[in-house]
């Protein structure tokens, strides 16, 4: 059984009506979401996978980070996987969500539930303005322009000329304006549920977008932008629409990430963070929303779990030339990325689809 959407990918599809045949994918995602929702009540240990039970605060923290990355990866898949836009500045909008929300909490009396929508409006405006500039060019030039915008924010955040971003040390969470159910280790499950809600909302927004008429044009632009122009459409407006939606979703992910890690760190504004997002999407499966979500979840899990294994001395019995690299999460993630690119270019999603197809033939 294939979980991929049925939207066409050729330029001719831009003039066709949106198919009305229902997809089973949303129902599958709802089922998976229900399973994740009950995990805080499951006191079952998974030795080797997590340190404690599934309901333990440490386990829920790792899963919450993975779910935020899942939503972030889906937002980037709108750009790269469905519209063909290689942006190297996606971290900019995630960082605006993190820092913008925290600064409002620290310097105003706004409640978290009020601060987040205001920040998302600001992110949407910034994305519209910067996207209007960056989308005047294509290909490598577009990637470089988005990189320049993101690096500008990264420099400002680290240099902290206005003494508001905390510089290299970052900012602690303004917990005075945070509801009590999100404060303390005993309330990690509520933060986990917020991260789960964000991941599910990101999927349904992205799924609805890519299966709309505009989404079909995005995919046509990805295949052949010049041909879309010959059909009488203006790709710029559609690309800006995809760019803005993806940026606002990234900003929402940043606002949730602020709750999860309880602070703002300048690393979320770096180009390295955007490269990590690209790895998430390619790892899971480019052009498949559920694949991108899977890649983000796996990346979040490995990036949090591998350092713990290294501290626990799991790799101490290995030779020195092997122990050193294995204690670095980026080495293992990079190796996994290279293996998948070489032997499964479609990412983890393609492996799952192959497995499902082989079972179906049997």
Residue frames relative to the residue before (quaternion, step in Angstrom):
aa qw qx qy qz dx dy dz
X 1.0000 0.0000 0.0000 0.0000 0.00 0.00 0.00
X 0.2646 -0.7738 0.5587 0.1383 3.56 -0.77 1.01
X 0.3042 -0.7627 0.5493 0.1550 3.54 -0.99 0.91
X 0.4805 0.6955 -0.4311 0.3154 3.59 1.25 -0.05
X 0.5297 -0.6282 0.4610 0.3350 3.56 -1.12 0.64
X 0.5007 -0.6904 0.4530 0.2596 3.54 -1.23 0.48
X 0.3908 0.7450 -0.4744 0.2593 3.60 1.21 0.18
X 0.4733 -0.6747 0.4795 0.3014 3.63 -0.90 0.84
X 0.3015 -0.7743 0.5365 0.1471 3.55 -1.21 0.48
X 0.5848 0.5728 -0.3918 0.4201 3.62 1.13 0.25
X 0.6466 -0.5460 0.3655 0.3876 3.52 -1.22 0.48
X 0.6022 0.5748 -0.3683 0.4139 3.60 1.08 -0.63
X 0.5960 0.6042 -0.3652 0.3826 3.59 1.13 -0.57
X 0.5236 0.6621 -0.4126 0.3425 3.59 1.20 -0.37
X 0.7336 0.4073 -0.2394 0.4885 3.58 1.12 -0.58
X 0.5656 0.6021 -0.3822 0.4141 3.57 1.26 0.03
X 0.5430 -0.6073 0.4519 0.3634 3.63 -1.12 0.47
X 0.5760 -0.5780 0.4475 0.3658 3.54 -1.20 0.52
X 0.4605 -0.6977 0.4613 0.2972 3.61 -0.75 0.95
X 0.3481 -0.7654 0.5112 0.1779 3.54 -1.02 0.84
X 0.4626 0.6874 -0.4578 0.3224 3.58 1.25 -0.14
X 0.4125 -0.7374 0.4698 0.2557 3.62 -0.61 1.04
X 0.3129 -0.7322 0.5775 0.1801 3.54 -1.18 0.65
X 0.4390 -0.6958 0.5074 0.2562 3.53 -1.14 0.70
X 0.4645 0.7220 -0.4258 0.2857 3.57 1.25 -0.32
X 0.6634 0.4981 -0.3460 0.4383 3.67 0.78 -0.82
X 0.6567 0.5018 -0.3216 0.4621 3.60 0.99 -0.76
X 0.6085 0.5331 -0.3491 0.4729 3.57 1.08 -0.66
X 0.6605 0.5038 -0.3017 0.4678 3.58 0.95 -0.89
X 0.6209 0.5303 -0.3403 0.4664 3.60 1.02 -0.76
X 0.6531 0.5119 -0.3116 0.4629 3.58 0.96 -0.83
X 0.6562 0.4921 -0.3090 0.4814 3.57 0.95 -0.85
X 0.6330 0.5404 -0.3281 0.4467 3.57 1.03 -0.78
X 0.6412 0.5149 -0.3234 0.4680 3.59 1.02 -0.76
X 0.6236 0.5286 -0.3386 0.4660 3.58 1.05 -0.75
X 0.6736 0.4821 -0.2956 0.4759 3.58 0.91 -0.90
X 0.6318 0.5662 -0.3392 0.4064 3.59 1.03 -0.74
X 0.7253 0.4305 -0.2508 0.4752 3.61 1.04 -0.67
X 0.4287 0.7291 -0.4568 0.2755 3.62 1.21 -0.12
X 0.6335 0.5342 -0.3677 0.4220 3.69 0.94 -0.63
X 0.6885 0.4455 -0.2852 0.4961 3.62 1.23 -0.22
X 0.5951 0.5695 -0.3518 0.4447 3.59 1.31 0.00
X 0.1257 -0.8126 0.5680 0.0351 3.57 -0.37 1.25
X 0.3619 0.7203 -0.4956 0.3234 3.54 0.75 1.10
X 0.3172 -0.7588 0.5316 0.2025 3.63 -0.71 0.98
X 0.1551 -0.7439 0.6411 0.1078 3.55 -1.26 0.57
X 0.2164 -0.8174 0.5187 0.1261 3.61 0.19 1.25
X 0.7899 0.2744 -0.2333 0.4963 3.52 -0.94 0.95
X 0.6960 0.4246 -0.2691 0.5128 3.59 1.13 -0.56
X 0.7761 0.0002 0.0226 0.6302 3.56 0.96 -0.97
X 0.5991 -0.5815 0.4124 0.3644 3.54 -1.22 0.48
X 0.8125 0.1508 -0.0608 0.5598 3.59 0.89 -0.89
X 0.7610 -0.3123 0.2681 0.5014 3.52 -1.22 -0.56
X 0.6681 -0.4918 0.3735 0.4151 3.53 -1.29 0.24
X 0.6974 0.4677 -0.2649 0.4741 3.57 1.13 -0.63
X 0.4609 0.6952 -0.4452 0.3257 3.62 1.27 -0.07
X 0.6011 -0.5913 0.3912 0.3688 3.63 -1.03 0.70
X 0.6463 0.5278 -0.3285 0.4426 3.60 0.97 -0.79
X 0.6517 0.5075 -0.3087 0.4717 3.57 1.00 -0.82
X 0.6735 0.4909 -0.2973 0.4658 3.57 0.91 -0.90
X 0.6045 0.5521 -0.3555 0.4509 3.60 1.11 -0.63
X 0.6581 0.4999 -0.3045 0.4736 3.58 0.94 -0.91
X 0.6742 0.4916 -0.2963 0.4647 3.57 0.91 -0.90
X 0.6238 0.5392 -0.3457 0.4479 3.60 1.02 -0.73
X 0.6464 0.5002 -0.3196 0.4794 3.60 0.96 -0.82
X 0.6456 0.5210 -0.3158 0.4604 3.58 0.98 -0.84
X 0.6622 0.5031 -0.3082 0.4619 3.60 0.99 -0.80
X 0.6203 0.5193 -0.3438 0.4769 3.60 1.04 -0.72
X 0.6650 0.4892 -0.2994 0.4784 3.58 0.95 -0.87
X 0.5946 0.5594 -0.3649 0.4476 3.60 1.10 -0.62
X 0.6763 0.4742 -0.2894 0.4837 3.58 0.91 -0.89
X 0.6411 0.5221 -0.3215 0.4615 3.58 1.01 -0.80
X 0.6482 0.5187 -0.3164 0.4589 3.59 0.96 -0.84
X 0.6470 0.5069 -0.3297 0.4645 3.60 0.98 -0.76
X 0.6241 0.5279 -0.3489 0.4584 3.59 1.01 -0.71
X 0.6829 0.4663 -0.2950 0.4787 3.60 0.98 -0.77
X 0.5895 0.5704 -0.3688 0.4372 3.58 1.13 -0.55
X 0.5513 0.5876 -0.3924 0.4438 3.59 1.16 -0.48
X 0.7008 0.4623 -0.2630 0.4753 3.56 0.99 -0.87
X 0.8008 0.3294 -0.1615 0.4735 3.56 0.54 -1.20
X 0.7395 0.4494 -0.2443 0.4375 3.56 0.79 -0.99
X 0.8008 0.3074 -0.1443 0.4934 3.59 0.93 -0.86
X 0.7676 0.3135 -0.1882 0.5264 3.60 1.10 -0.57
X 0.4198 -0.7400 0.4403 0.2870 3.58 1.25 -0.27
X 0.4783 0.6614 -0.4382 0.3766 3.59 1.18 0.55
X 0.1866 -0.7836 0.5858 0.0894 3.58 -0.52 1.19
X 0.0143 -0.8063 0.5892 -0.0509 3.55 -0.12 1.33
X 0.1932 -0.7748 0.5930 0.1035 3.56 -0.95 0.93
X 0.6678 0.4951 -0.3001 0.4678 3.56 1.25 0.34
X 0.2905 0.7875 -0.5053 0.2002 3.58 1.17 0.42
X 0.5764 0.5977 -0.3755 0.4118 3.58 1.16 -0.54
X 0.5372 0.6408 -0.4037 0.3714 3.59 1.14 -0.54
X 0.7290 0.4351 -0.2434 0.4691 3.59 0.83 -0.97
X 0.5857 0.5358 -0.3618 0.4889 3.57 1.17 -0.54
X 0.6705 0.4944 -0.2914 0.4701 3.58 0.95 -0.92
X 0.6156 0.5327 -0.3535 0.4608 3.60 1.04 -0.67
X 0.6353 0.5221 -0.3253 0.4670 3.56 1.06 -0.71
X 0.6666 0.4962 -0.2965 0.4707 3.57 1.00 -0.84
X 0.7650 0.3894 -0.2106 0.4677 3.57 0.60 -1.17
X 0.6348 0.5451 -0.3419 0.4277 3.58 0.97 -0.80
X 0.6707 0.4890 -0.2984 0.4711 3.57 0.90 -0.90
X 0.6863 0.4921 -0.2971 0.4455 3.57 0.88 -0.94
X 0.6495 0.5148 -0.3291 0.4526 3.59 0.96 -0.77
X 0.6355 0.5083 -0.3344 0.4754 3.59 1.03 -0.71
X 0.6568 0.5073 -0.3150 0.4605 3.59 0.99 -0.75
X 0.7047 0.4781 -0.2663 0.4515 3.56 1.03 -0.83
X 0.8103 0.3097 -0.1251 0.4814 3.59 0.94 -0.84
X 0.7264 0.3023 -0.2419 0.5678 3.59 1.25 0.16
X 0.5175 -0.6267 0.4808 0.3292 3.54 -1.30 0.07
X 0.3601 0.7610 -0.4739 0.2581 3.58 1.25 0.30
X 0.4496 -0.6564 0.5420 0.2705 3.54 -1.14 0.74
X 0.6485 -0.5344 0.3721 0.3942 3.58 -1.16 0.58
X 0.6684 0.5134 -0.3028 0.4449 3.58 0.95 -0.86
X 0.6718 0.4489 -0.2955 0.5097 3.60 1.21 -0.40
X 0.6428 0.5506 -0.3233 0.4233 3.57 1.00 -0.82
X 0.6501 0.5478 -0.3316 0.4090 3.59 0.91 -0.88
X 0.6785 0.4664 -0.3295 0.4621 3.69 0.75 -0.83
X 0.6315 0.5268 -0.3431 0.4538 3.60 1.01 -0.73
X 0.6490 0.5088 -0.3124 0.4715 3.56 0.98 -0.83
X 0.6584 0.5099 -0.3195 0.4521 3.60 0.93 -0.82
X 0.6050 0.5255 -0.3577 0.4794 3.60 1.08 -0.62
X 0.6572 0.5051 -0.3048 0.4691 3.56 0.98 -0.85
X 0.6374 0.5198 -0.3255 0.4665 3.58 0.99 -0.83
X 0.6466 0.5252 -0.3218 0.4500 3.57 0.98 -0.82
X 0.6578 0.5008 -0.3095 0.4698 3.58 0.99 -0.81
X 0.6544 0.5018 -0.3131 0.4710 3.58 0.93 -0.88
X 0.6599 0.5081 -0.3111 0.4578 3.59 0.93 -0.89
X 0.6412 0.5243 -0.3295 0.4532 3.59 0.99 -0.76
X 0.6775 0.4824 -0.2932 0.4715 3.59 0.92 -0.90
X 0.7171 0.4360 -0.2669 0.4737 3.60 0.76 -1.03
X 0.6326 0.5275 -0.3362 0.4567 3.57 1.04 -0.68
X 0.6190 0.5481 -0.3404 0.4479 3.58 1.05 -0.74
X 0.6657 0.4732 -0.2948 0.4960 3.57 1.14 -0.64
X 0.7140 0.4798 -0.2715 0.4315 3.57 0.76 -1.07
X 0.6983 0.4950 -0.2781 0.4360 3.59 0.98 -0.80
X 0.4524 0.6547 -0.4707 0.3809 3.59 1.24 0.22
X 0.7417 0.2877 -0.1856 0.5768 3.57 1.24 -0.36
X 0.3420 -0.7458 0.5408 0.1855 3.56 -1.27 0.31
X 0.8224 0.3385 -0.1869 0.4172 3.51 -1.42 0.03
X 0.8458 -0.0779 0.0912 0.5199 3.53 -0.97 -0.98
X 0.6192 0.5524 -0.3483 0.4361 3.58 1.01 -0.77
X 0.6370 0.5141 -0.3242 0.4741 3.60 1.00 -0.81
X 0.6470 0.5191 -0.3205 0.4573 3.59 0.93 -0.88
X 0.6775 0.4956 -0.2988 0.4539 3.60 0.94 -0.85
X 0.6395 0.5200 -0.3354 0.4562 3.59 1.00 -0.76
X 0.6653 0.4853 -0.3067 0.4774 3.60 0.93 -0.86
X 0.6143 0.5392 -0.3411 0.4643 3.58 1.09 -0.70
X 0.6501 0.5240 -0.3225 0.4459 3.58 0.95 -0.84
X 0.6454 0.5141 -0.3236 0.4631 3.59 0.95 -0.83
X 0.6784 0.4964 -0.2945 0.4546 3.58 0.90 -0.94
X 0.6654 0.4988 -0.3082 0.4620 3.58 0.93 -0.84
X 0.5898 0.5652 -0.3690 0.4433 3.59 1.09 -0.63
X 0.6689 0.4762 -0.2987 0.4864 3.58 0.93 -0.87
X 0.6329 0.5412 -0.3372 0.4391 3.59 0.97 -0.82
X 0.6536 0.5053 -0.3111 0.4698 3.59 0.95 -0.86
X 0.6595 0.5081 -0.3121 0.4577 3.59 0.92 -0.89
X 0.6590 0.5124 -0.3128 0.4531 3.59 0.94 -0.88
X 0.7056 0.4534 -0.2749 0.4700 3.60 0.89 -0.88
X 0.6846 0.4724 -0.2953 0.4701 3.60 0.95 -0.82
X 0.1234 -0.8482 0.5030 0.1115 3.57 1.17 -0.66
X 0.0413 0.8461 -0.5304 0.0326 3.64 0.67 1.01
X 0.7207 0.4156 -0.2473 0.4967 3.60 1.13 -0.55
X 0.3954 -0.7496 0.4462 0.2877 3.59 1.32 0.07
X 0.5295 0.6253 -0.4207 0.3894 3.58 0.91 0.91
X 0.7005 0.4922 -0.2755 0.4371 3.61 1.16 -0.49
X 0.5049 -0.6779 0.4120 0.3403 3.60 1.24 -0.18
X 0.4202 -0.7321 0.4567 0.2808 3.59 1.24 0.02
X 0.8277 -0.1994 0.1641 0.4981 3.54 -1.11 -0.74
X 0.6487 0.5327 -0.3190 0.4400 3.59 1.15 -0.51
X 0.4161 -0.7246 0.4625 0.2965 3.58 1.17 -0.38
X 0.4698 -0.6586 0.5150 0.2833 3.53 -1.34 -0.25
X 0.4099 -0.6750 0.5424 0.2866 3.60 -1.02 0.71
X 0.6141 -0.5613 0.4091 0.3748 3.55 -1.21 0.45
X 0.3893 -0.6979 0.5495 0.2439 3.57 -0.98 0.85
X 0.1068 -0.8757 0.4694 0.0387 3.55 0.42 1.26
X 0.5034 0.6637 -0.4369 0.3393 3.62 1.18 -0.25
X 0.7458 0.3746 -0.2081 0.5101 3.59 1.10 -0.67
X 0.5336 0.6082 -0.4055 0.4253 3.56 1.28 0.26
X 0.5228 -0.6283 0.4601 0.3469 3.64 -0.91 0.77
X 0.6079 -0.6019 0.3861 0.3451 3.57 -1.07 0.76
X 0.6235 0.5617 -0.3568 0.4105 3.61 1.08 -0.58
X 0.6833 0.4520 -0.2917 0.4937 3.60 1.26 -0.18
X 0.6228 0.5472 -0.3241 0.4557 3.58 1.29 0.01
X 0.7827 0.3210 -0.2486 0.4717 3.56 -0.96 0.91
X 0.6241 -0.5701 0.3983 0.3561 3.53 -1.24 0.60
X 0.6469 0.5446 -0.3295 0.4200 3.59 0.99 -0.78
X 0.7158 0.4294 -0.2442 0.4936 3.59 1.22 -0.40
X 0.2846 0.7805 -0.5123 0.2177 3.59 1.20 0.40
X 0.5993 0.5903 -0.3729 0.3916 3.59 1.03 -0.68
X 0.6376 0.5190 -0.3398 0.4568 3.59 1.07 -0.66
X 0.6268 0.5050 -0.3316 0.4921 3.60 1.03 -0.72
X 0.6210 0.5406 -0.3305 0.4614 3.58 1.03 -0.78
X 0.6712 0.4884 -0.3066 0.4659 3.60 0.92 -0.83
X 0.6067 0.5313 -0.3577 0.4710 3.60 1.09 -0.61
X 0.6492 0.5072 -0.3113 0.4738 3.59 0.98 -0.85
X 0.6403 0.5118 -0.3202 0.4749 3.58 1.02 -0.78
X 0.6453 0.5158 -0.3196 0.4641 3.59 0.96 -0.85
X 0.6396 0.5167 -0.3300 0.4638 3.59 1.00 -0.77
X 0.6573 0.5120 -0.3181 0.4524 3.60 0.89 -0.90
X 0.6740 0.4838 -0.2990 0.4716 3.60 0.93 -0.87
X 0.6512 0.5064 -0.3202 0.4658 3.59 0.96 -0.83
X 0.6378 0.5257 -0.3292 0.4566 3.59 0.99 -0.82
X 0.6470 0.5154 -0.3339 0.4520 3.59 0.96 -0.81
X 0.7175 0.4585 -0.2808 0.4428 3.59 0.71 -1.01
X 0.6175 0.5166 -0.3519 0.4775 3.61 1.07 -0.61
X 0.6830 0.4761 -0.2864 0.4742 3.58 0.89 -0.93
X 0.6523 0.5180 -0.3208 0.4508 3.59 0.94 -0.86
X 0.6580 0.4923 -0.3091 0.4787 3.56 0.96 -0.84
X 0.6554 0.5254 -0.3154 0.4414 3.58 0.99 -0.81
X 0.7232 0.4434 -0.2703 0.4553 3.61 0.78 -0.96
X 0.6966 0.4335 -0.2781 0.4995 3.60 1.19 -0.36
X 0.5152 0.6097 -0.4267 0.4251 3.57 1.28 0.23
X 0.6946 -0.4376 0.3414 0.4577 3.58 -1.28 0.02
X 0.6434 0.5118 -0.3257 0.4670 3.58 0.98 -0.79
X 0.6374 0.5381 -0.3276 0.4437 3.57 1.02 -0.78
X 0.6284 0.5222 -0.3322 0.4713 3.57 1.08 -0.67
X 0.6315 0.5044 -0.3313 0.4869 3.58 1.09 -0.66
X 0.5940 0.5609 -0.3690 0.4432 3.62 1.01 -0.72
X 0.6949 0.4729 -0.2772 0.4655 3.55 0.87 -0.96
X 0.6154 0.5251 -0.3418 0.4782 3.56 1.13 -0.58
X 0.6192 0.5303 -0.3265 0.4783 3.59 1.06 -0.76
X 0.6296 0.5371 -0.3290 0.4549 3.55 0.99 -0.80
X 0.7028 0.4657 -0.2711 0.4644 3.58 0.94 -0.86
X 0.7846 -0.1733 0.1663 0.5716 3.60 0.83 -0.94
X 0.2349 -0.8167 0.5129 0.1216 3.56 -0.06 1.29
X 0.6319 0.5410 -0.3411 0.4377 3.59 0.99 -0.76
X 0.6525 0.5126 -0.3215 0.4563 3.57 1.00 -0.74
X 0.5931 0.5560 -0.3604 0.4573 3.58 1.14 -0.63
X 0.6397 0.5164 -0.3220 0.4695 3.57 1.02 -0.78
X 0.6427 0.5241 -0.3241 0.4552 3.57 1.02 -0.75
X 0.6402 0.5170 -0.3225 0.4678 3.58 1.18 -0.50
X 0.5955 -0.6074 0.3474 0.3947 3.58 1.29 -0.01
X 0.5652 0.5857 -0.3903 0.4302 3.60 1.26 0.21
X 0.3570 -0.7094 0.5657 0.2221 3.56 -1.25 0.46
X 0.3248 -0.7957 0.4746 0.1901 3.62 -0.18 1.24
X 0.5722 0.6307 -0.3926 0.3473 3.60 1.02 -0.73
X 0.6857 0.4926 -0.2963 0.4465 3.59 0.80 -0.94
X 0.6699 0.4901 -0.3014 0.4693 3.57 0.98 -0.81
X 0.6459 0.5076 -0.3211 0.4712 3.59 1.01 -0.76
X 0.6428 0.5096 -0.3248 0.4707 3.59 1.00 -0.76
X 0.6168 0.5416 -0.3420 0.4575 3.57 1.06 -0.71
X 0.6667 0.4847 -0.2975 0.4818 3.60 0.91 -0.91
X 0.6402 0.5402 -0.3177 0.4443 3.57 0.99 -0.88
X 0.6898 0.4841 -0.2823 0.4583 3.58 0.89 -0.91
X 0.6480 0.5117 -0.3241 0.4618 3.59 0.93 -0.88
X 0.6671 0.5012 -0.3019 0.4611 3.58 0.89 -0.93
X 0.6629 0.5136 -0.3077 0.4495 3.59 0.99 -0.82
X 0.6538 0.5014 -0.3181 0.4690 3.59 0.96 -0.83
X 0.6344 0.5103 -0.3329 0.4756 3.61 1.01 -0.73
X 0.6315 0.5147 -0.3333 0.4745 3.58 1.03 -0.74
X 0.6395 0.5204 -0.3244 0.4636 3.60 1.02 -0.77
X 0.6317 0.5150 -0.3294 0.4767 3.59 1.04 -0.74
X 0.6277 0.5255 -0.3310 0.4694 3.57 1.06 -0.74
X 0.6399 0.5255 -0.3274 0.4552 3.58 1.04 -0.73
X 0.6366 0.5248 -0.3301 0.4587 3.59 1.02 -0.77
X 0.6649 0.4734 -0.2993 0.4942 3.60 1.04 -0.73
X 0.6222 0.5480 -0.3341 0.4483 3.60 1.01 -0.81
X 0.5872 0.5741 -0.3596 0.4431 3.57 1.11 -0.67
X 0.6572 0.4958 -0.3040 0.4794 3.60 1.01 -0.79
X 0.6736 0.5305 -0.2993 0.4187 3.55 0.94 -0.94
X 0.7925 0.2844 -0.1557 0.5166 3.59 0.79 -0.98
X 0.3648 -0.7856 0.4428 0.2319 3.57 1.37 0.05
X 0.7866 0.1988 -0.1837 0.5550 3.54 0.80 1.03
X 0.4008 -0.6873 0.5514 0.2509 3.55 -1.37 0.16
X 0.0928 -0.7967 0.5971 0.0065 3.55 -0.90 0.99
X 0.5082 -0.6806 0.4240 0.3144 3.63 -0.83 0.89
X 0.5178 0.6482 -0.4224 0.3651 3.61 1.16 -0.31
X 0.6195 0.5604 -0.3576 0.4174 3.62 1.08 -0.58
X 0.6745 0.4724 -0.2989 0.4823 3.61 1.25 -0.23
X 0.5420 0.6556 -0.3878 0.3550 3.60 1.25 -0.13
X 0.6093 -0.5468 0.4266 0.3844 3.54 -1.27 0.39
X 0.5662 0.5954 -0.3845 0.4208 3.59 1.15 -0.55
X 0.6290 0.5287 -0.3422 0.4558 3.58 1.04 -0.70
X 0.6378 0.5063 -0.3309 0.4769 3.60 1.00 -0.75
X 0.6301 0.5226 -0.3348 0.4666 3.58 1.02 -0.78
X 0.6184 0.5292 -0.3429 0.4690 3.58 1.06 -0.68
X 0.6357 0.5210 -0.3296 0.4646 3.58 1.02 -0.76
X 0.6252 0.5240 -0.3345 0.4718 3.59 1.03 -0.76
X 0.6299 0.5248 -0.3269 0.4700 3.57 1.01 -0.82
X 0.6208 0.5479 -0.3432 0.4433 3.61 0.96 -0.83
X 0.7010 0.4799 -0.2763 0.4494 3.56 0.81 -1.05
X 0.6907 0.4590 -0.2855 0.4803 3.60 0.85 -0.92
X 0.6082 0.5618 -0.3422 0.4442 3.57 1.08 -0.73
X 0.7375 0.4132 -0.2339 0.4803 3.57 0.91 -0.88
X 0.6242 -0.5174 0.3613 0.4606 3.56 0.93 -0.83
X 0.3211 -0.7808 0.5103 0.1635 3.56 -0.35 1.28
X 0.8165 0.2343 -0.1867 0.4935 3.56 -0.94 0.92
X 0.6599 0.3866 -0.3124 0.5634 3.57 1.26 0.40
X 0.4024 -0.7412 0.4762 0.2487 3.59 -0.46 1.14
X 0.6887 0.4634 -0.2978 0.4715 3.57 0.84 -0.91
X 0.6115 0.5386 -0.3530 0.4597 3.60 1.12 -0.54
X 0.6475 0.5068 -0.3166 0.4730 3.58 0.98 -0.85
X 0.6324 0.5240 -0.3274 0.4672 3.59 1.02 -0.80
X 0.6471 0.5098 -0.3155 0.4709 3.58 0.98 -0.84
X 0.6475 0.5187 -0.3186 0.4585 3.59 0.98 -0.81
X 0.6571 0.5020 -0.3139 0.4666 3.59 0.98 -0.80
X 0.6503 0.5174 -0.3136 0.4594 3.56 1.00 -0.83
X 0.6659 0.4894 -0.2973 0.4782 3.60 0.94 -0.89
X 0.6493 0.5155 -0.3224 0.4568 3.59 0.92 -0.86
X 0.6620 0.5052 -0.3099 0.4589 3.58 0.91 -0.88
X 0.6490 0.5166 -0.3162 0.4603 3.57 0.98 -0.86
X 0.7076 0.4667 -0.2785 0.4516 3.60 0.77 -1.01
X 0.6622 0.5172 -0.3193 0.4382 3.59 0.95 -0.84
X 0.7065 0.4220 -0.2604 0.5050 3.60 1.16 -0.52
X 0.7161 0.4809 -0.2563 0.4361 3.58 1.00 -0.81
X 0.6361 0.5682 -0.3414 0.3949 3.60 0.96 -0.78
X 0.6445 0.4965 -0.3530 0.4620 3.67 0.89 -0.68
X 0.6234 0.5382 -0.3360 0.4569 3.59 1.09 -0.69
X 0.6408 0.5107 -0.3237 0.4730 3.58 1.00 -0.76
X 0.6414 0.5208 -0.3254 0.4599 3.58 1.03 -0.78
X 0.6696 0.4890 -0.3009 0.4712 3.59 0.97 -0.85
X 0.6595 0.5109 -0.3071 0.4580 3.59 1.11 -0.60
X 0.4999 -0.6917 0.4037 0.3296 3.59 1.27 -0.04
X 0.2730 0.7896 -0.5114 0.2015 3.60 1.16 0.49
X 0.7582 0.3905 -0.2032 0.4810 3.59 1.03 -0.78
X 0.3978 0.7618 -0.4541 0.2350 3.62 1.23 0.07
X 0.6859 0.4962 -0.2957 0.4426 3.61 1.04 -0.65
X 0.5517 0.6086 -0.3967 0.4097 3.57 1.25 -0.13
X 0.6321 -0.5128 0.4010 0.4202 3.62 -1.21 0.34
X 0.6387 -0.5672 0.3600 0.3752 3.55 -1.14 0.67
X 0.6645 0.5213 -0.3193 0.4299 3.60 0.98 -0.82
X 0.7067 0.4199 -0.2520 0.5106 3.56 1.25 -0.42
X 0.6131 0.5780 -0.3501 0.4091 3.58 1.09 -0.71
X 0.6421 0.5593 -0.3269 0.4098 3.58 0.93 -0.90
X 0.7152 0.4378 -0.2811 0.4667 3.64 0.68 -0.98
X 0.6717 0.5247 -0.3135 0.4186 3.59 0.96 -0.83
X 0.6217 0.5311 -0.3530 0.4547 3.59 1.19 -0.34
X 0.6365 0.4961 -0.3256 0.4927 3.59 1.30 -0.13
X 0.4183 -0.7344 0.4711 0.2524 3.63 -0.51 1.12
X 0.6485 0.5343 -0.3312 0.4294 3.58 0.98 -0.81
X 0.6024 0.5523 -0.3668 0.4444 3.61 1.09 -0.58
X 0.6883 0.4680 -0.2844 0.4758 3.57 0.87 -0.94
X 0.6538 0.5032 -0.3136 0.4702 3.57 0.96 -0.83
X 0.6547 0.5100 -0.3122 0.4624 3.57 0.99 -0.80
X 0.6430 0.5158 -0.3188 0.4680 3.56 1.01 -0.80
X 0.6499 0.5040 -0.3095 0.4773 3.57 0.97 -0.87
X 0.6305 0.5404 -0.3255 0.4521 3.57 1.02 -0.80
X 0.6709 0.4947 -0.2986 0.4647 3.60 0.89 -0.94
X 0.6457 0.5249 -0.3260 0.4486 3.59 0.93 -0.87
X 0.6777 0.4885 -0.2962 0.4631 3.57 0.91 -0.89
X 0.6412 0.5204 -0.3340 0.4545 3.59 0.98 -0.79
X 0.6927 0.4829 -0.2790 0.4573 3.58 1.00 -0.81
X 0.8275 0.2623 -0.0992 0.4864 3.57 0.78 -1.02
X 0.7848 0.1178 -0.0886 0.6020 3.61 1.22 -0.31
X 0.1473 -0.8438 0.5093 0.0833 3.60 0.41 1.22
X 0.6489 0.5252 -0.3156 0.4511 3.58 1.18 -0.46
X 0.5226 -0.6646 0.3970 0.3573 3.59 1.29 0.11
X 0.7763 -0.3256 0.2531 0.4767 3.53 -1.32 -0.28
X 0.5960 0.5803 -0.3663 0.4169 3.59 1.06 -0.66
X 0.6610 0.5027 -0.3183 0.4573 3.59 0.96 -0.81
X 0.6242 0.5315 -0.3450 0.4570 3.59 1.06 -0.69
X 0.6575 0.4988 -0.3096 0.4722 3.57 0.98 -0.85
X 0.6525 0.5095 -0.3188 0.4616 3.58 0.98 -0.79
X 0.6303 0.5219 -0.3298 0.4708 3.58 1.03 -0.75
X 0.6455 0.5163 -0.3164 0.4655 3.55 0.97 -0.86
X 0.6641 0.4945 -0.3031 0.4717 3.59 0.96 -0.86
X 0.6506 0.5129 -0.3189 0.4603 3.59 1.01 -0.76
X 0.6562 0.5088 -0.3178 0.4577 3.60 0.99 -0.81
X 0.6380 0.5076 -0.3274 0.4776 3.58 1.05 -0.74
X 0.6399 0.5333 -0.3240 0.4484 3.57 1.03 -0.79
X 0.6535 0.5049 -0.3171 0.4664 3.61 1.00 -0.77
X 0.6254 0.5280 -0.3454 0.4591 3.57 1.08 -0.67
